[in-house]
Amino acid sequence: MLVKRLFDVTTSLLGLLILAPLLIIIAFLVKTGSRGPVLFRQKRVGQFGVCFQVLKFRTMVVGAEKLGPKISAVKDKRITRIGSILRQLKLDELPQLVNVLVGQMSLVGPRPEVPKYVALFRQDYEEILKIKPGITDFASLEYRNEGDLLELSDHPDHTYVSEILPAKIIG
């Protein structure tokens, strides 16, 4: 585990340094593209059930969580113009390198979920929560177009809870 942590720290620090110019450009685009903060913070459940604030570039309008569900389809009206591009290219996830650097996440591990969904599948999450959450895992690759799947649904939250989340948990 010490080797993995050393790898996570070294890689995330190098990533932040190398990507700094890109991060600054993205931050500028987010800030000038819509009012509100550059970063979006959301409570997620981490290792051993400890909650933390996951960091992402903000891709939705301010207060989006109050205007709709915690999940969003590709054409969700709450998504900003620059947010749509960031999501498509997965660049909104880059600030999570800070979560890795401070030890809340790892580069590879199960994606952290919001408390609402962990509570629905608490028993299933017992094993998953023994592992430090990551920026990417097999389910992230398998469901990289999750927004497209939700777009096809009449009830995206129900589709996420009944179809997508169980498949992610089973891995």
PyMOL commands that set and color helices and strands:
alter all, ss='L'
color gray80, all
select helices_A, chain A and resi 2-33+47-49+64-67+81-89+91-93+96-101+115-120+122-128+138-142+146-151+156-170
alter helices_A, ss='H'
color red, helices_A
select strands_A, chain A and resi 39-45+51-57+106-108+134-136
alter strands_A, ss='S'
color yellow, strands_A
deselect
rebuild
show_as cartoon
